[in-house]
Amino acid sequence: MNDYLIPLAKQELLHHILQVGGAAVCPLQRPEQTIHASFEVELTDDNAVISVDFGGHSGHLTLKRSDRANHLHLRDFIQDIANGRIESAQPPTPNPELAHLAQMHRMLDESEALINGIRKLLAA
């Protein structure tokens, strides 16, 4: 079995961040490779809201703060994302509004370049 696993020594990191909140980076290992998961925990009165990022893949999880096994749930969630077992851990889709805005900027740049080219031709 060559799944990515969070080393036992790093599971205490998960437990600590779930208690105090904040951001951390956690290694996941398999025999031939180590990758790192960045995660952020935002605490509310009742929940821990977690965002996990592997560069191109991300996932979100909400846990009840009263559950003593949350660090194990978080460990499993991160490992599942790393090993491709969570459908919601897909590359983020671009915001359609931002994509449209970027396309408009490209079109304006192209139009400006075309107008400048025409000005040069008329001036010659």
CNS distance restraints for C-alpha pairs under 8 A (distance, minus, plus):
assign (resid   2 and name CA) (resid  30 and name CA) 5.83 0.50 0.50
assign (resid   2 and name CA) (resid  31 and name CA) 6.98 0.50 0.50
assign (resid   3 and name CA) (resid  30 and name CA) 6.07 0.50 0.50
assign (resid   3 and name CA) (resid  83 and name CA) 6.12 0.50 0.50
assign (resid   4 and name CA) (resid  28 and name CA) 5.47 0.50 0.50
assign (resid   4 and name CA) (resid  29 and name CA) 5.04 0.50 0.50
assign (resid   4 and name CA) (resid  30 and name CA) 4.92 0.50 0.50
assign (resid   4 and name CA) (resid  34 and name CA) 7.93 0.50 0.50
assign (resid   4 and name CA) (resid  79 and name CA) 6.22 0.50 0.50
assign (resid   4 and name CA) (resid  82 and name CA) 6.43 0.50 0.50
assign (resid   4 and name CA) (resid  83 and name CA) 6.24 0.50 0.50
assign (resid   5 and name CA) (resid  28 and name CA) 5.09 0.50 0.50
assign (resid   5 and name CA) (resid  29 and name CA) 5.28 0.50 0.50
assign (resid   5 and name CA) (resid  30 and name CA) 6.48 0.50 0.50
assign (resid   5 and name CA) (resid  79 and name CA) 6.00 0.50 0.50
assign (resid   6 and name CA) (resid  10 and name CA) 6.56 0.50 0.50
assign (resid   6 and name CA) (resid  11 and name CA) 6.94 0.50 0.50
assign (resid   6 and name CA) (resid  26 and name CA) 7.53 0.50 0.50
assign (resid   6 and name CA) (resid  27 and name CA) 6.32 0.50 0.50
assign (resid   6 and name CA) (resid  28 and name CA) 4.59 0.50 0.50
assign (resid   6 and name CA) (resid  29 and name CA) 6.35 0.50 0.50
assign (resid   6 and name CA) (resid  75 and name CA) 6.94 0.50 0.50
assign (resid   6 and name CA) (resid  79 and name CA) 7.03 0.50 0.50
assign (resid   7 and name CA) (resid  11 and name CA) 6.81 0.50 0.50
assign (resid   7 and name CA) (resid  27 and name CA) 7.65 0.50 0.50
assign (resid   7 and name CA) (resid  28 and name CA) 6.91 0.50 0.50
assign (resid   7 and name CA) (resid  29 and name CA) 7.17 0.50 0.50
assign (resid   8 and name CA) (resid  12 and name CA) 7.75 0.50 0.50
assign (resid   9 and name CA) (resid  13 and name CA) 7.99 0.50 0.50
assign (resid  10 and name CA) (resid  14 and name CA) 6.98 0.50 0.50
assign (resid  10 and name CA) (resid  26 and name CA) 6.96 0.50 0.50
assign (resid  10 and name CA) (resid  27 and name CA) 7.77 0.50 0.50
assign (resid  11 and name CA) (resid  15 and name CA) 6.47 0.50 0.50
assign (resid  11 and name CA) (resid  71 and name CA) 6.94 0.50 0.50
assign (resid  11 and name CA) (resid  72 and name CA) 7.80 0.50 0.50
assign (resid  11 and name CA) (resid  75 and name CA) 7.09 0.50 0.50
assign (resid  12 and name CA) (resid  16 and name CA) 6.13 0.50 0.50
assign (resid  12 and name CA) (resid  71 and name CA) 7.90 0.50 0.50
assign (resid  13 and name CA) (resid  17 and name CA) 6.19 0.50 0.50
assign (resid  13 and name CA) (resid  26 and name CA) 7.91 0.50 0.50
assign (resid  14 and name CA) (resid  18 and name CA) 6.17 0.50 0.50
assign (resid  14 and name CA) (resid  71 and name CA) 5.41 0.50 0.50
assign (resid  14 and name CA) (resid  74 and name CA) 7.26 0.50 0.50
assign (resid  14 and name CA) (resid  75 and name CA) 7.33 0.50 0.50
assign (resid  15 and name CA) (resid  19 and name CA) 6.49 0.50 0.50
assign (resid  15 and name CA) (resid  70 and name CA) 7.44 0.50 0.50
assign (resid  15 and name CA) (resid  71 and name CA) 4.87 0.50 0.50
assign (resid  16 and name CA) (resid  20 and name CA) 6.40 0.50 0.50
assign (resid  17 and name CA) (resid  21 and name CA) 4.97 0.50 0.50
assign (resid  17 and name CA) (resid  22 and name CA) 6.27 0.50 0.50
assign (resid  17 and name CA) (resid  23 and name CA) 7.34 0.50 0.50
assign (resid  17 and name CA) (resid  24 and name CA) 7.59 0.50 0.50
assign (resid  17 and name CA) (resid  41 and name CA) 6.85 0.50 0.50
assign (resid  18 and name CA) (resid  41 and name CA) 6.54 0.50 0.50
assign (resid  18 and name CA) (resid  43 and name CA) 7.88 0.50 0.50
assign (resid  18 and name CA) (resid  48 and name CA) 6.92 0.50 0.50
assign (resid  18 and name CA) (resid  70 and name CA) 7.58 0.50 0.50
assign (resid  18 and name CA) (resid  71 and name CA) 7.04 0.50 0.50
assign (resid  20 and name CA) (resid  43 and name CA) 7.77 0.50 0.50
assign (resid  21 and name CA) (resid  40 and name CA) 7.42 0.50 0.50
assign (resid  21 and name CA) (resid  41 and name CA) 4.90 0.50 0.50
assign (resid  21 and name CA) (resid  42 and name CA) 5.54 0.50 0.50
assign (resid  21 and name CA) (resid  43 and name CA) 5.85 0.50 0.50
assign (resid  22 and name CA) (resid  40 and name CA) 5.59 0.50 0.50
assign (resid  22 and name CA) (resid  41 and name CA) 5.25 0.50 0.50
assign (resid  22 and name CA) (resid  42 and name CA) 6.58 0.50 0.50
assign (resid  23 and name CA) (resid  38 and name CA) 7.37 0.50 0.50
assign (resid  23 and name CA) (resid  39 and name CA) 5.68 0.50 0.50
assign (resid  23 and name CA) (resid  40 and name CA) 4.16 0.50 0.50
assign (resid  23 and name CA) (resid  41 and name CA) 6.25 0.50 0.50
assign (resid  24 and name CA) (resid  38 and name CA) 5.89 0.50 0.50
assign (resid  24 and name CA) (resid  39 and name CA) 5.65 0.50 0.50
assign (resid  24 and name CA) (resid  40 and name CA) 6.51 0.50 0.50
assign (resid  25 and name CA) (resid  36 and name CA) 6.34 0.50 0.50
assign (resid  25 and name CA) (resid  37 and name CA) 5.53 0.50 0.50
assign (resid  25 and name CA) (resid  38 and name CA) 4.40 0.50 0.50
assign (resid  25 and name CA) (resid  39 and name CA) 6.29 0.50 0.50
assign (resid  26 and name CA) (resid  36 and name CA) 5.49 0.50 0.50
assign (resid  26 and name CA) (resid  37 and name CA) 5.24 0.50 0.50
assign (resid  26 and name CA) (resid  38 and name CA) 6.48 0.50 0.50
assign (resid  26 and name CA) (resid  39 and name CA) 7.92 0.50 0.50
assign (resid  27 and name CA) (resid  34 and name CA) 6.50 0.50 0.50
assign (resid  27 and name CA) (resid  35 and name CA) 5.70 0.50 0.50
assign (resid  27 and name CA) (resid  36 and name CA) 4.35 0.50 0.50
assign (resid  27 and name CA) (resid  37 and name CA) 6.28 0.50 0.50
assign (resid  28 and name CA) (resid  34 and name CA) 5.60 0.50 0.50
assign (resid  28 and name CA) (resid  35 and name CA) 5.33 0.50 0.50
assign (resid  28 and name CA) (resid  36 and name CA) 5.94 0.50 0.50
assign (resid  28 and name CA) (resid  37 and name CA) 7.33 0.50 0.50
assign (resid  28 and name CA) (resid  79 and name CA) 7.56 0.50 0.50
assign (resid  29 and name CA) (resid  33 and name CA) 6.05 0.50 0.50
assign (resid  29 and name CA) (resid  34 and name CA) 4.42 0.50 0.50
assign (resid  29 and name CA) (resid  35 and name CA) 6.53 0.50 0.50
assign (resid  30 and name CA) (resid  34 and name CA) 6.33 0.50 0.50
assign (resid  36 and name CA) (resid  54 and name CA) 6.82 0.50 0.50
assign (resid  37 and name CA) (resid  52 and name CA) 6.67 0.50 0.50
assign (resid  37 and name CA) (resid  53 and name CA) 5.82 0.50 0.50
assign (resid  37 and name CA) (resid  54 and name CA) 5.10 0.50 0.50
assign (resid  37 and name CA) (resid  78 and name CA) 7.53 0.50 0.50
assign (resid  38 and name CA) (resid  52 and name CA) 5.80 0.50 0.50
assign (resid  38 and name CA) (resid  53 and name CA) 5.16 0.50 0.50
assign (resid  38 and name CA) (resid  54 and name CA) 6.44 0.50 0.50
assign (resid  39 and name CA) (resid  50 and name CA) 6.86 0.50 0.50
assign (resid  39 and name CA) (resid  51 and name CA) 5.45 0.50 0.50
assign (resid  39 and name CA) (resid  52 and name CA) 4.26 0.50 0.50
assign (resid  39 and name CA) (resid  53 and name CA) 6.07 0.50 0.50
assign (resid  40 and name CA) (resid  50 and name CA) 5.61 0.50 0.50
assign (resid  40 and name CA) (resid  51 and name CA) 5.30 0.50 0.50
assign (resid  40 and name CA) (resid  52 and name CA) 6.63 0.50 0.50
assign (resid  41 and name CA) (resid  48 and name CA) 6.30 0.50 0.50
assign (resid  41 and name CA) (resid  49 and name CA) 5.65 0.50 0.50
assign (resid  41 and name CA) (resid  50 and name CA) 4.56 0.50 0.50
assign (resid  41 and name CA) (resid  51 and name CA) 6.70 0.50 0.50
assign (resid  42 and name CA) (resid  48 and name CA) 5.77 0.50 0.50
assign (resid  42 and name CA) (resid  49 and name CA) 5.11 0.50 0.50
assign (resid  42 and name CA) (resid  50 and name CA) 6.40 0.50 0.50
assign (resid  43 and name CA) (resid  47 and name CA) 6.08 0.50 0.50
assign (resid  43 and name CA) (resid  48 and name CA) 4.64 0.50 0.50
assign (resid  43 and name CA) (resid  49 and name CA) 6.32 0.50 0.50
assign (resid  44 and name CA) (resid  48 and name CA) 6.25 0.50 0.50
assign (resid  44 and name CA) (resid  49 and name CA) 7.83 0.50 0.50
assign (resid  45 and name CA) (resid  65 and name CA) 7.83 0.50 0.50
assign (resid  46 and name CA) (resid  64 and name CA) 5.94 0.50 0.50
assign (resid  46 and name CA) (resid  65 and name CA) 5.57 0.50 0.50
assign (resid  46 and name CA) (resid  66 and name CA) 7.48 0.50 0.50
assign (resid  47 and name CA) (resid  62 and name CA) 6.47 0.50 0.50
assign (resid  47 and name CA) (resid  63 and name CA) 5.48 0.50 0.50
assign (resid  47 and name CA) (resid  64 and name CA) 4.52 0.50 0.50
assign (resid  47 and name CA) (resid  65 and name CA) 4.95 0.50 0.50
assign (resid  48 and name CA) (resid  62 and name CA) 5.66 0.50 0.50
assign (resid  48 and name CA) (resid  63 and name CA) 5.17 0.50 0.50
assign (resid  48 and name CA) (resid  64 and name CA) 6.30 0.50 0.50
assign (resid  48 and name CA) (resid  65 and name CA) 5.92 0.50 0.50
assign (resid  49 and name CA) (resid  60 and name CA) 7.46 0.50 0.50
assign (resid  49 and name CA) (resid  61 and name CA) 6.00 0.50 0.50
assign (resid  49 and name CA) (resid  62 and name CA) 4.51 0.50 0.50
assign (resid  49 and name CA) (resid  63 and name CA) 6.56 0.50 0.50
assign (resid  50 and name CA) (resid  60 and name CA) 5.61 0.50 0.50
assign (resid  50 and name CA) (resid  61 and name CA) 5.10 0.50 0.50
assign (resid  50 and name CA) (resid  62 and name CA) 6.09 0.50 0.50
assign (resid  51 and name CA) (resid  58 and name CA) 7.23 0.50 0.50
assign (resid  51 and name CA) (resid  59 and name CA) 5.92 0.50 0.50
assign (resid  51 and name CA) (resid  60 and name CA) 4.62 0.50 0.50
assign (resid  51 and name CA) (resid  61 and name CA) 6.60 0.50 0.50
assign (resid  52 and name CA) (resid  58 and name CA) 5.37 0.50 0.50
assign (resid  52 and name CA) (resid  59 and name CA) 5.21 0.50 0.50
assign (resid  52 and name CA) (resid  60 and name CA) 6.25 0.50 0.50
assign (resid  52 and name CA) (resid  78 and name CA) 7.13 0.50 0.50
assign (resid  53 and name CA) (resid  57 and name CA) 5.85 0.50 0.50
assign (resid  53 and name CA) (resid  58 and name CA) 4.31 0.50 0.50
assign (resid  53 and name CA) (resid  59 and name CA) 6.69 0.50 0.50
assign (resid  54 and name CA) (resid  58 and name CA) 6.09 0.50 0.50
assign (resid  54 and name CA) (resid  82 and name CA) 7.72 0.50 0.50
assign (resid  56 and name CA) (resid  90 and name CA) 7.99 0.50 0.50
assign (resid  56 and name CA) (resid  91 and name CA) 5.36 0.50 0.50
assign (resid  56 and name CA) (resid  92 and name CA) 7.47 0.50 0.50
assign (resid  57 and name CA) (resid  81 and name CA) 7.86 0.50 0.50
assign (resid  57 and name CA) (resid  89 and name CA) 5.74 0.50 0.50
assign (resid  57 and name CA) (resid  90 and name CA) 5.40 0.50 0.50
assign (resid  57 and name CA) (resid  91 and name CA) 4.56 0.50 0.50
assign (resid  57 and name CA) (resid  92 and name CA) 6.85 0.50 0.50
assign (resid  58 and name CA) (resid  81 and name CA) 7.72 0.50 0.50
assign (resid  58 and name CA) (resid  89 and name CA) 5.14 0.50 0.50
assign (resid  58 and name CA) (resid  90 and name CA) 6.49 0.50 0.50
assign (resid  58 and name CA) (resid  91 and name CA) 6.57 0.50 0.50
assign (resid  58 and name CA) (resid  92 and name CA) 7.06 0.50 0.50
assign (resid  59 and name CA) (resid  81 and name CA) 7.30 0.50 0.50
assign (resid  59 and name CA) (resid  88 and name CA) 6.30 0.50 0.50
assign (resid  59 and name CA) (resid  89 and name CA) 4.82 0.50 0.50
assign (resid  59 and name CA) (resid  90 and name CA) 7.69 0.50 0.50
assign (resid  61 and name CA) (resid  77 and name CA) 7.99 0.50 0.50
assign (resid  63 and name CA) (resid  67 and name CA) 7.76 0.50 0.50
assign (resid  63 and name CA) (resid  70 and name CA) 6.85 0.50 0.50
assign (resid  64 and name CA) (resid  70 and name CA) 7.90 0.50 0.50
assign (resid  65 and name CA) (resid  70 and name CA) 7.59 0.50 0.50
assign (resid  69 and name CA) (resid  73 and name CA) 6.42 0.50 0.50
assign (resid  70 and name CA) (resid  74 and name CA) 6.02 0.50 0.50
assign (resid  71 and name CA) (resid  75 and name CA) 5.99 0.50 0.50
assign (resid  72 and name CA) (resid  76 and name CA) 6.13 0.50 0.50
assign (resid  73 and name CA) (resid  77 and name CA) 6.11 0.50 0.50
assign (resid  74 and name CA) (resid  78 and name CA) 6.13 0.50 0.50
assign (resid  75 and name CA) (resid  79 and name CA) 6.14 0.50 0.50
assign (resid  76 and name CA) (resid  80 and name CA) 5.94 0.50 0.50
assign (resid  77 and name CA) (resid  81 and name CA) 6.29 0.50 0.50
assign (resid  78 and name CA) (resid  82 and name CA) 6.25 0.50 0.50
assign (resid  79 and name CA) (resid  83 and name CA) 6.05 0.50 0.50
assign (resid  80 and name CA) (resid  84 and name CA) 6.01 0.50 0.50
assign (resid  80 and name CA) (resid  85 and name CA) 4.89 0.50 0.50
assign (resid  80 and name CA) (resid  86 and name CA) 5.89 0.50 0.50
assign (resid  81 and name CA) (resid  85 and name CA) 5.93 0.50 0.50
assign (resid  81 and name CA) (resid  86 and name CA) 5.48 0.50 0.50
assign (resid  81 and name CA) (resid  89 and name CA) 5.86 0.50 0.50
assign (resid  84 and name CA) (resid  89 and name CA) 7.61 0.50 0.50
assign (resid  94 and name CA) (resid  98 and name CA) 7.33 0.50 0.50
assign (resid  94 and name CA) (resid  99 and name CA) 6.77 0.50 0.50
assign (resid  95 and name CA) (resid  99 and name CA) 6.24 0.50 0.50
assign (resid  96 and name CA) (resid 100 and name CA) 6.06 0.50 0.50
assign (resid  97 and name CA) (resid 101 and name CA) 6.14 0.50 0.50
assign (resid  98 and name CA) (resid 102 and name CA) 6.08 0.50 0.50
assign (resid  99 and name CA) (resid 103 and name CA) 6.19 0.50 0.50
assign (resid 100 and name CA) (resid 104 and name CA) 6.25 0.50 0.50
assign (resid 101 and name CA) (resid 105 and name CA) 6.31 0.50 0.50
assign (resid 102 and name CA) (resid 106 and name CA) 6.30 0.50 0.50
assign (resid 103 and name CA) (resid 107 and name CA) 6.24 0.50 0.50
assign (resid 104 and name CA) (resid 108 and name CA) 6.17 0.50 0.50
assign (resid 105 and name CA) (resid 109 and name CA) 6.15 0.50 0.50
assign (resid 106 and name CA) (resid 110 and name CA) 6.17 0.50 0.50
assign (resid 107 and name CA) (resid 111 and name CA) 6.09 0.50 0.50
assign (resid 108 and name CA) (resid 112 and name CA) 6.07 0.50 0.50
assign (resid 109 and name CA) (resid 113 and name CA) 6.21 0.50 0.50
assign (resid 110 and name CA) (resid 114 and name CA) 6.18 0.50 0.50
assign (resid 111 and name CA) (resid 115 and name CA) 6.15 0.50 0.50
assign (resid 112 and name CA) (resid 116 and name CA) 6.15 0.50 0.50
assign (resid 113 and name CA) (resid 117 and name CA) 6.18 0.50 0.50
assign (resid 114 and name CA) (resid 118 and name CA) 6.28 0.50 0.50
assign (resid 115 and name CA) (resid 119 and name CA) 6.18 0.50 0.50
assign (resid 116 and name CA) (resid 120 and name CA) 6.31 0.50 0.50
assign (resid 117 and name CA) (resid 121 and name CA) 6.36 0.50 0.50
assign (resid 118 and name CA) (resid 122 and name CA) 6.20 0.50 0.50
assign (resid 119 and name CA) (resid 123 and name CA) 6.09 0.50 0.50
assign (resid 120 and name CA) (resid 124 and name CA) 6.29 0.50 0.50
